[in-house]
């Protein structure tokens, strides 16, 4: 080998060594492109002397900075919140006369409210003793469960309840604990996060506490932004539709994510109130943009589905395609997608695109009145309605006369939607739907409505005669008159029936609804009572009311909150100033 060749080879080796060393060092400093972990410390700091440590945009030490995680599919242009002075909304709440503190009626309601407060405190104390910082109390075995990531669901879900009920010391302790909850990618006790549940319980609970306390607690705002940014990461998909059952650990390590081919309507379309309120209090449009993209798709496809005016329960989120499903309802797996339409109109202050939401609501409700709402055959020809389900074929729409406790919220929704639409013709429908669930409570063995049951429908919304032979031919043995089958006999401490009673009372001032609610409260408390708290009932069709070892956070956050508000001063969390999310967290309506 010649000297020139040896020198050339030596030079080539030097160049290769230099390039290899450079690439190695570069990879030690800069994460690979398929990693989403922020390139700076997750506990980012600022050298700007003008930036306060309490500024919500500054990450706290030890807090994972979700906003710094690189996006694969970043948004280039954001939909903006409406600007300008909000429009005056139609009046929702009844003009109650001033309370006379020493009146017998006021004293009666105060006594009822104090009893609700006592039950809440008993359950809260049990949660503190046996399940503190966990998701749920197990009221039979005195343990805890973590079905929602272990992010203290009962604690966060009840920040606003503690404040509303006047437990200020308990509230301060709970906020301090909530401020230290870690929403980083490694913090969840479950690999898969339910984005819907985390949004309505956790983000909704934090935002509500922030609003109720005057919007001044920066700890709550920082925590809302941290959680909002985490949830926003689930929207980082090719079509910007969310991964509703989401894996945060896989996301930050670079796994490509896309929305599911098979999804359910409620999980796709039930973040609008929470994300919009977060944009309102932060001024960051990205959260509102995320949900407005979903709304625009729903709007575009609303009248093209197999039941025009409504979206099916089962949907394809990846496409997204809301057209092919053939089962429709306003109960399980669909409910809050419809519930949020009129509420978004209120939260946006009537300003564009609020009119889009109200138009979509009015289109949907006409379809529901025609195809889902039905009058059951009862021995007394009760003037009631239920919201059932419908299936479609090529040539027809078929009613499934099934009632669900989950769909008992519909009476309140129809009342609210009618008021916001200035459509008083819906007042009677709202009352009939609410009375339907009251009838189901009163007709059941324990005075508590089961989770799901079936009835015989009348041919129309008009009264129909009681046909005893027809009912006996259709009914399971031992069912109360009017019921044909009970497909799920649970009572899970659900709030939907009392929710509609609360709305109807606040909108009409009908004091008889308070008496109805009190009877319901006494039955529920008696049958669900345990040695330390309250538990779900496994079967409401048997006298001894067997229980299950679960007390979901909504028992305190929704059911008892609605009872408390219904027996209290009507100006507290008034419907003209506040809008409730589907977990009963009130958000302030901009004025």
C-alpha positions as CSV (number, residue, x, y, z in Angstrom):
1,X,0.0,0.0,0.0
2,X,1.4,3.4,-1.0
3,X,2.0,6.3,1.5
4,X,-0.7,8.4,-0.1
5,X,-3.3,5.6,0.3
6,X,-2.3,5.1,4.0
7,X,-2.6,8.9,4.6
8,X,-6.1,9.0,2.9
9,X,-7.3,6.0,4.9
10,X,-6.1,7.7,8.2
11,X,-7.8,10.9,7.3
12,X,-11.1,9.0,6.5
13,X,-10.9,7.3,9.9
14,X,-10.4,10.6,11.7
15,X,-13.5,12.1,9.9
16,X,-15.6,9.1,10.8
17,X,-14.6,9.2,14.4
18,X,-15.4,13.0,14.6
19,X,-18.8,12.5,13.0
20,X,-19.6,9.5,15.3
21,X,-18.6,11.4,18.4
22,X,-20.6,14.4,17.4
23,X,-23.8,12.4,16.8
24,X,-23.3,10.5,20.1
25,X,-23.0,13.7,22.1
26,X,-25.9,15.3,20.3
27,X,-28.2,12.3,21.2
28,X,-27.2,12.7,24.9
29,X,-28.5,16.3,24.8
30,X,-31.5,16.3,22.4
31,X,-34.2,13.6,22.8
32,X,-34.9,11.5,19.7
33,X,-37.6,12.8,17.4
34,X,-40.1,10.1,18.5
35,X,-39.8,11.2,22.1
36,X,-42.4,13.7,23.4
37,X,-40.7,14.3,26.8
38,X,-39.9,18.1,27.1
39,X,-36.4,19.0,26.2
40,X,-36.1,21.2,29.3
41,X,-36.5,20.1,32.9
42,X,-40.0,19.1,33.7
43,X,-39.8,21.5,36.6
44,X,-39.0,24.5,34.4
45,X,-37.9,27.7,36.0
46,X,-37.9,31.3,34.8
47,X,-35.0,33.8,34.9
48,X,-37.4,36.7,34.2
49,X,-37.6,38.8,37.4
50,X,-41.0,40.2,36.4
51,X,-42.6,36.7,36.3
52,X,-44.2,35.9,39.6
53,X,-43.8,32.5,41.2
54,X,-47.6,32.4,41.5
55,X,-48.1,33.0,37.7
56,X,-50.1,30.0,36.5
57,X,-48.0,29.8,33.4
58,X,-44.9,28.9,35.5
59,X,-44.5,25.2,36.3
60,X,-44.0,24.4,39.9
61,X,-40.9,22.4,40.9
62,X,-41.6,18.7,40.5
63,X,-44.7,19.2,38.3
64,X,-44.6,17.6,34.9
65,X,-45.1,20.3,32.2
66,X,-47.6,18.8,29.8
67,X,-47.6,22.1,27.8
68,X,-44.0,21.5,26.9
69,X,-44.5,18.1,25.4
70,X,-43.9,18.2,21.7
71,X,-47.1,17.6,19.6
72,X,-47.0,15.4,16.4
73,X,-50.0,17.2,15.0
74,X,-50.0,20.7,16.2
75,X,-52.8,23.1,15.5
76,X,-51.8,26.0,13.2
77,X,-54.9,28.2,13.7
78,X,-57.2,28.2,16.7
79,X,-60.9,28.8,16.9
80,X,-61.4,31.8,19.2
81,X,-63.8,32.4,22.0
82,X,-66.5,35.0,21.3
83,X,-65.6,38.6,22.2
84,X,-67.7,41.5,23.3
85,X,-70.3,41.9,26.0
86,X,-72.4,38.8,26.5
87,X,-76.0,39.0,25.3
88,X,-78.7,39.0,28.0
89,X,-80.0,35.5,28.3
90,X,-83.7,34.6,28.8
91,X,-84.6,34.4,32.4
92,X,-84.4,30.8,33.7
93,X,-85.0,30.9,37.5
94,X,-88.4,31.7,39.1
95,X,-88.7,35.0,41.0
96,X,-88.9,33.6,44.5
97,X,-90.2,35.9,47.2
98,X,-87.8,37.0,49.9
99,X,-87.4,34.3,52.6
100,X,-88.8,35.1,56.0
101,X,-86.3,33.5,58.3
102,X,-88.7,32.8,61.2
103,X,-91.5,31.3,59.0
104,X,-92.5,27.7,59.5
105,X,-91.8,26.9,55.9
106,X,-88.3,28.3,56.1
107,X,-87.7,26.4,59.3
108,X,-88.9,23.2,57.7
109,X,-86.6,23.5,54.7
110,X,-83.6,24.5,57.0
111,X,-84.2,21.3,59.0
112,X,-84.2,19.2,55.8
113,X,-81.1,20.9,54.5
114,X,-79.3,20.3,57.8
115,X,-80.1,16.6,57.6
116,X,-78.6,16.4,54.1
117,X,-75.6,18.2,55.4
118,X,-75.3,15.8,58.3
119,X,-75.3,12.8,55.9
120,X,-72.7,14.4,53.7
121,X,-70.4,15.1,56.6
122,X,-70.7,11.5,57.8
123,X,-69.7,10.2,54.4
124,X,-66.9,12.8,54.0
125,X,-65.5,11.9,57.4
126,X,-65.5,8.2,56.5
127,X,-63.7,9.0,53.3
128,X,-61.1,11.0,55.2
129,X,-60.6,8.1,57.7
130,X,-60.5,5.1,55.3
131,X,-59.8,6.4,51.8
132,X,-58.1,9.8,52.0
133,X,-56.4,10.7,48.7
134,X,-57.9,7.7,47.0
135,X,-60.7,7.8,44.4
136,X,-63.5,6.1,46.4
137,X,-64.5,4.8,49.8
138,X,-65.5,1.2,50.1
139,X,-68.3,1.6,52.6
140,X,-68.8,-2.0,53.6
141,X,-65.2,-3.2,54.0
142,X,-63.8,0.1,55.2
143,X,-61.3,0.3,52.4
144,X,-60.7,2.2,49.2
145,X,-60.7,1.8,45.4
146,X,-59.0,3.7,42.6
147,X,-61.0,3.3,39.4
148,X,-60.1,6.7,38.1
149,X,-56.3,6.7,38.2
150,X,-56.0,7.2,41.9
151,X,-56.2,11.0,41.5
152,X,-58.4,11.5,44.6
153,X,-61.7,11.6,42.7
154,X,-63.9,11.9,45.7
155,X,-61.8,14.7,47.1
156,X,-61.6,16.8,43.9
157,X,-65.2,16.0,43.0
158,X,-66.3,17.6,46.2
159,X,-64.3,20.8,46.6
160,X,-67.3,22.8,45.5
161,X,-69.7,20.8,47.6
162,X,-67.6,21.5,50.7
163,X,-67.7,25.2,49.8
164,X,-71.4,25.3,49.1
165,X,-72.3,23.5,52.3
166,X,-70.2,25.8,54.4
167,X,-67.5,23.4,55.4
168,X,-64.7,26.0,55.0
169,X,-62.1,24.3,57.2
170,X,-62.6,21.0,55.4
171,X,-62.5,22.9,52.1
172,X,-59.2,24.5,52.9
173,X,-57.7,21.2,53.8
174,X,-59.0,19.6,50.6
175,X,-57.7,22.3,48.4
176,X,-54.3,22.0,49.9
177,X,-54.3,18.3,49.2
178,X,-55.6,18.8,45.7
179,X,-52.9,21.3,44.9
180,X,-50.3,18.6,45.6
181,X,-51.8,15.9,43.4
182,X,-49.5,14.8,40.6
183,X,-51.0,14.5,37.1
184,X,-47.7,13.5,35.5
185,X,-47.5,10.6,33.0
186,X,-46.3,8.1,35.7
187,X,-48.8,9.2,38.3
188,X,-51.9,7.3,37.2
189,X,-52.6,4.0,39.0
190,X,-54.2,2.7,35.8
191,X,-52.5,2.4,32.4
192,X,-55.6,3.7,30.6
193,X,-57.2,7.0,31.6
194,X,-60.9,7.6,30.9
195,X,-60.7,11.2,29.5
196,X,-64.4,11.7,29.9
197,X,-64.5,10.8,33.6
198,X,-61.4,12.8,34.4
199,X,-62.7,15.8,32.6
200,X,-66.1,16.0,34.3
201,X,-65.0,15.0,37.8
202,X,-61.5,16.4,38.2
203,X,-61.2,19.3,35.8
204,X,-64.9,20.2,36.4
205,X,-64.4,20.0,40.2
206,X,-61.3,22.2,40.2
207,X,-62.8,24.9,37.8
208,X,-66.0,25.0,39.9
209,X,-64.1,25.5,43.1
210,X,-62.1,28.3,41.4
211,X,-65.2,30.0,40.2
212,X,-67.1,29.7,43.5
213,X,-64.3,31.2,45.5
214,X,-64.1,34.3,43.3
215,X,-61.5,33.2,40.8
216,X,-58.5,34.2,43.0
217,X,-56.9,31.0,44.1
218,X,-53.9,30.6,41.9
219,X,-53.3,27.1,43.2
220,X,-56.6,25.9,41.7
221,X,-55.9,27.7,38.4
222,X,-52.5,26.2,38.1
223,X,-53.9,22.7,38.8
224,X,-56.7,23.3,36.3
225,X,-54.1,24.2,33.6
226,X,-51.9,21.3,34.5
227,X,-54.8,18.9,34.2
228,X,-56.2,20.6,31.2
229,X,-52.9,20.4,29.4
230,X,-52.7,16.7,30.2
231,X,-56.2,16.1,28.8
232,X,-55.5,18.3,25.8
233,X,-52.6,15.9,24.9
234,X,-55.2,13.2,24.2
235,X,-56.4,15.3,21.2
236,X,-52.9,15.0,19.5
237,X,-54.1,12.8,16.7
238,X,-54.1,13.1,12.9
239,X,-57.7,14.4,12.9
240,X,-57.5,16.2,16.3
241,X,-60.2,13.9,17.7
242,X,-59.5,12.7,21.2
243,X,-58.3,9.3,22.3
244,X,-61.0,8.8,24.8
245,X,-59.4,5.8,26.6
246,X,-55.9,7.3,26.7
247,X,-52.5,6.0,27.7
248,X,-50.4,9.0,29.0
249,X,-47.2,7.0,29.6
250,X,-47.2,5.6,26.0
251,X,-47.9,9.1,24.7
252,X,-44.9,10.8,26.3
253,X,-42.6,8.0,25.2
254,X,-43.4,8.6,21.5
255,X,-46.1,6.1,20.7
256,X,-48.2,7.3,17.8
257,X,-51.8,7.7,18.8
258,X,-55.1,7.9,16.8
259,X,-58.7,8.1,17.8
260,X,-60.6,4.8,18.0
261,X,-62.6,3.4,15.2
262,X,-65.2,2.3,17.8
263,X,-66.3,4.9,20.3
264,X,-69.3,6.1,22.2
265,X,-71.0,9.5,21.7
266,X,-70.8,10.8,25.3
267,X,-67.1,10.2,25.6
268,X,-66.4,12.2,22.4
269,X,-68.8,15.1,23.0
270,X,-68.8,15.8,26.7
271,X,-65.8,18.1,27.3
272,X,-67.2,21.3,25.9
273,X,-68.2,23.0,29.1
274,X,-65.0,22.2,30.9
275,X,-62.7,23.1,28.1
276,X,-64.6,26.3,27.2
277,X,-64.5,27.4,30.9
278,X,-60.8,26.7,31.0
279,X,-60.2,28.9,27.9
280,X,-62.4,31.6,29.5
281,X,-60.4,31.8,32.7
282,X,-56.9,31.4,31.1
283,X,-57.4,33.3,27.8
284,X,-55.8,30.4,26.0
285,X,-58.0,29.4,23.0
286,X,-56.5,25.9,22.5
287,X,-59.0,24.1,24.8
288,X,-62.0,25.8,23.2
289,X,-60.6,25.0,19.8
290,X,-60.3,21.3,20.7
291,X,-64.0,21.0,21.5
292,X,-65.2,23.3,18.8
293,X,-63.7,21.0,16.2
294,X,-65.9,18.2,17.6
295,X,-69.0,20.5,17.6
296,X,-68.5,21.4,14.0
297,X,-68.4,17.8,12.9
298,X,-71.5,17.0,14.9
299,X,-73.2,20.0,13.4
300,X,-72.3,19.0,9.8
301,X,-73.5,15.4,10.3
302,X,-76.6,16.0,12.5
303,X,-79.2,15.8,9.8
304,X,-77.5,13.0,7.9
305,X,-77.7,10.2,10.5
306,X,-80.1,7.3,10.3
307,X,-82.3,9.3,12.7
308,X,-81.9,12.8,11.4
309,X,-81.5,15.3,14.3
310,X,-79.7,12.9,16.6
311,X,-76.3,11.1,16.7
312,X,-76.1,7.4,17.4
313,X,-74.7,6.0,20.6
314,X,-71.9,4.0,18.8
315,X,-69.7,6.1,16.6
316,X,-66.4,6.0,14.6
317,X,-64.1,8.7,16.1
318,X,-61.1,8.0,13.9
319,X,-62.8,9.0,10.6
320,X,-64.9,10.7,12.2
321,X,-68.1,9.1,11.2
322,X,-71.3,9.7,13.2
323,X,-73.6,8.4,10.5
324,X,-73.6,4.6,10.6
325,X,-75.0,3.7,14.0
326,X,-78.6,2.5,14.3
327,X,-79.3,2.8,18.0
328,X,-80.2,6.2,19.5
329,X,-80.9,7.3,23.1
330,X,-80.3,10.0,25.7
331,X,-79.3,7.7,28.4
332,X,-76.1,5.7,29.0
333,X,-73.2,6.4,26.7
334,X,-75.0,9.4,25.0
335,X,-76.5,11.6,27.7
336,X,-74.1,14.5,28.3
337,X,-73.5,15.0,24.5
338,X,-77.0,16.3,24.3
339,X,-77.1,17.9,27.8
340,X,-74.2,20.2,27.0
341,X,-75.9,21.8,23.9
342,X,-78.1,24.3,25.7
343,X,-75.6,24.7,28.5
344,X,-72.9,25.8,26.1
345,X,-75.3,28.5,24.8
346,X,-75.5,29.8,28.3
347,X,-71.8,29.5,29.0
348,X,-70.9,31.4,25.8
349,X,-73.2,34.2,26.9
350,X,-75.4,33.9,23.8
351,X,-72.5,35.1,21.6
352,X,-71.5,33.3,18.4
353,X,-71.0,30.4,18.1
354,X,-73.5,30.0,21.0
355,X,-76.3,30.1,18.4
356,X,-74.9,27.0,16.8
357,X,-75.3,25.0,20.0
358,X,-78.9,26.2,20.6
359,X,-79.8,25.4,17.0
360,X,-78.4,21.9,17.4
361,X,-80.3,21.5,20.6
362,X,-83.6,22.5,19.1
363,X,-83.1,20.2,16.1
364,X,-82.3,17.3,18.4
365,X,-85.1,17.8,20.9
366,X,-87.8,17.8,18.2
367,X,-86.5,14.4,17.1
368,X,-86.4,13.1,20.6
369,X,-90.0,14.3,21.3
370,X,-91.2,12.4,18.2
371,X,-89.2,9.2,18.4
372,X,-87.9,8.7,22.0
373,X,-90.3,10.2,24.5
374,X,-93.2,7.9,25.3
375,X,-96.1,7.7,27.7
376,X,-96.4,4.4,29.5
377,X,-99.6,2.5,30.2
378,X,-100.2,2.8,33.9
379,X,-103.2,1.8,36.1
380,X,-103.9,5.5,36.9
381,X,-103.3,6.9,33.4
382,X,-100.5,8.9,35.0
383,X,-99.6,12.0,33.0
384,X,-96.0,11.1,32.6
385,X,-93.3,10.5,30.0
386,X,-90.1,8.6,29.8
387,X,-87.2,8.9,27.4
388,X,-86.6,5.5,25.7
389,X,-84.3,4.4,22.9
390,X,-84.9,3.9,19.2
391,X,-83.4,1.7,16.6
392,X,-83.6,2.3,12.8
393,X,-83.9,0.1,9.8
394,X,-84.0,1.1,6.1
395,X,-87.7,2.0,6.3
396,X,-88.7,2.6,9.9
397,X,-87.8,3.8,13.4
398,X,-88.7,1.5,16.3
399,X,-89.2,2.6,19.9
400,X,-87.5,0.6,22.7
401,X,-89.7,1.5,25.7
402,X,-86.9,1.3,28.2
403,X,-86.4,3.7,31.1
404,X,-83.0,4.3,32.6
405,X,-82.1,6.2,35.8
406,X,-79.4,7.9,33.8
407,X,-81.9,9.4,31.5
408,X,-83.9,11.1,34.4
409,X,-81.8,14.2,33.8
410,X,-83.7,14.9,30.6
411,X,-86.6,16.6,32.4
412,X,-84.2,19.3,33.7
413,X,-82.5,19.6,30.4
414,X,-85.7,20.1,28.5
415,X,-86.8,22.7,31.0
416,X,-83.5,24.6,30.7
417,X,-83.4,24.3,26.9
418,X,-86.9,25.5,26.6
419,X,-86.2,28.6,28.8
420,X,-83.0,29.4,26.8
421,X,-85.0,29.0,23.6
422,X,-87.9,31.1,24.9
423,X,-90.1,28.0,24.1
424,X,-92.6,27.7,26.8
425,X,-94.3,24.8,25.0
426,X,-91.6,22.5,26.4
427,X,-92.4,23.3,30.0
428,X,-95.1,20.6,30.1
429,X,-92.8,18.0,28.5
430,X,-90.1,18.8,31.1
431,X,-92.6,18.3,33.9
432,X,-94.0,15.1,32.5
433,X,-90.5,13.6,32.1
434,X,-89.6,14.6,35.7
435,X,-92.9,13.2,37.0
436,X,-92.1,10.0,35.1
437,X,-89.1,9.4,37.3
438,X,-90.9,10.4,40.4
439,X,-93.6,7.8,39.5
440,X,-91.0,5.1,39.1
441,X,-89.6,5.9,42.6
442,X,-93.0,5.9,44.2
443,X,-94.1,2.7,42.3
444,X,-91.0,0.6,43.3
445,X,-91.0,-1.7,46.3
446,X,-88.4,0.3,48.3
447,X,-89.5,3.6,46.9
448,X,-86.3,3.8,44.9
449,X,-86.1,3.6,41.1
450,X,-84.0,0.7,39.6
451,X,-81.3,1.4,37.1
452,X,-83.0,0.1,34.0
453,X,-86.6,-1.2,33.4
454,X,-89.1,-1.6,30.6
455,X,-92.8,-0.5,30.3
456,X,-95.7,-0.8,27.8
457,X,-95.9,2.3,25.7
458,X,-99.2,4.1,24.9
459,X,-99.8,4.7,21.1
460,X,-99.1,8.4,21.6
461,X,-98.4,11.0,24.4
462,X,-102.1,11.1,25.1
463,X,-103.6,8.9,27.9
464,X,-104.4,5.3,27.2
465,X,-106.6,2.9,29.1
466,X,-105.0,0.3,31.5
467,X,-105.1,-3.1,29.9
468,X,-104.5,-5.6,32.7
469,X,-104.3,-8.8,30.5
470,X,-101.8,-7.1,28.1
471,X,-99.7,-6.0,31.0
472,X,-99.8,-9.5,32.7
473,X,-98.8,-11.1,29.4
474,X,-95.7,-8.9,29.1
475,X,-94.7,-8.5,32.7
476,X,-92.3,-10.6,34.7
477,X,-93.8,-12.1,37.8
478,X,-93.8,-9.8,40.8
479,X,-93.2,-6.6,39.0
480,X,-95.1,-3.4,40.1
481,X,-98.1,-2.5,37.9
482,X,-96.8,-0.7,34.9
483,X,-93.4,-2.2,34.9
484,X,-92.9,-5.2,32.6
485,X,-89.3,-6.2,33.2
486,X,-86.5,-4.8,35.3
487,X,-83.2,-5.5,33.5
488,X,-81.0,-3.9,36.1
489,X,-82.2,-3.6,39.7
490,X,-79.3,-1.7,41.0
491,X,-79.5,1.8,42.6
492,X,-76.0,3.3,42.4
493,X,-76.7,6.4,44.5
494,X,-77.4,8.2,41.3
495,X,-78.5,11.9,41.1
496,X,-80.4,12.2,37.8
497,X,-83.9,12.2,39.3
498,X,-83.2,14.7,42.0
499,X,-81.3,16.8,39.4
500,X,-84.5,17.3,37.3
501,X,-86.6,18.0,40.4
502,X,-84.0,20.6,41.4
503,X,-84.2,22.3,38.0
504,X,-88.0,22.1,37.9
505,X,-88.3,23.6,41.4
506,X,-85.9,26.4,40.6
507,X,-87.7,27.2,37.3
508,X,-91.3,27.0,38.5
509,X,-91.2,27.6,42.3
510,X,-93.5,24.6,42.8
511,X,-93.0,23.9,46.5
512,X,-94.6,20.4,46.3
513,X,-91.4,19.3,44.5
514,X,-89.5,20.0,47.8
515,X,-91.9,17.6,49.6
516,X,-91.4,15.0,46.9
517,X,-87.6,15.3,47.1
518,X,-87.7,15.0,50.9
519,X,-89.6,11.7,50.7
520,X,-87.0,10.4,48.1
521,X,-84.1,11.5,50.3
522,X,-85.5,9.7,53.4
523,X,-86.0,6.4,51.5
524,X,-82.5,6.6,49.8
525,X,-80.7,7.4,53.1
526,X,-82.6,4.6,55.0
527,X,-81.9,1.9,52.4
528,X,-78.3,2.8,51.5
529,X,-77.2,3.5,55.1
530,X,-74.1,1.6,56.4
531,X,-72.1,1.7,59.6
532,X,-69.9,4.5,58.3
533,X,-71.5,6.0,55.1
534,X,-73.8,5.0,52.3
535,X,-73.5,2.3,49.8
536,X,-75.0,1.4,46.4
537,X,-78.0,-1.0,46.5
538,X,-77.6,-4.2,44.5
539,X,-81.4,-4.9,44.2
540,X,-84.2,-2.5,44.9
541,X,-86.8,-5.2,44.2
542,X,-86.2,-7.1,47.5
543,X,-87.1,-6.0,51.0
544,X,-83.7,-6.3,52.6
545,X,-81.9,-4.1,50.1
546,X,-78.6,-5.9,49.6
547,X,-75.7,-3.5,49.1
548,X,-72.6,-3.3,47.1
549,X,-69.2,-2.2,48.4
550,X,-69.2,1.1,46.5
551,X,-69.9,4.8,47.1
552,X,-69.1,6.7,43.9
553,X,-67.9,10.2,44.2
554,X,-71.1,11.5,42.6
555,X,-73.2,10.5,45.7
556,X,-71.6,13.5,47.5
557,X,-70.8,15.7,44.5
558,X,-74.2,15.4,42.8
559,X,-76.9,13.6,44.6
560,X,-76.4,15.3,48.0
561,X,-75.5,18.6,46.5
562,X,-78.8,18.8,44.6
563,X,-80.7,17.8,47.7
564,X,-78.9,20.5,49.7
565,X,-79.5,23.2,47.1
566,X,-83.2,22.3,46.7
567,X,-83.9,22.8,50.4
568,X,-81.8,25.9,50.7
569,X,-81.9,29.6,49.7
570,X,-82.8,29.8,46.0
571,X,-80.2,32.5,45.4
572,X,-77.3,30.2,46.2
573,X,-75.9,29.0,42.8
574,X,-78.8,30.6,40.9
575,X,-79.6,29.3,37.4
576,X,-79.2,32.7,35.8
577,X,-75.7,33.1,37.1
578,X,-74.3,29.5,37.0
579,X,-74.4,26.5,34.6
580,X,-73.8,23.0,36.0
581,X,-71.7,20.5,34.2
582,X,-72.8,16.9,34.0
583,X,-71.1,16.2,37.4
584,X,-73.1,19.0,39.1
585,X,-70.1,21.4,39.1
586,X,-71.3,25.0,38.7
587,X,-69.4,27.3,36.3
588,X,-70.0,31.0,36.4
589,X,-71.8,32.4,33.3
590,X,-69.9,35.4,31.9
591,X,-71.8,38.7,32.2
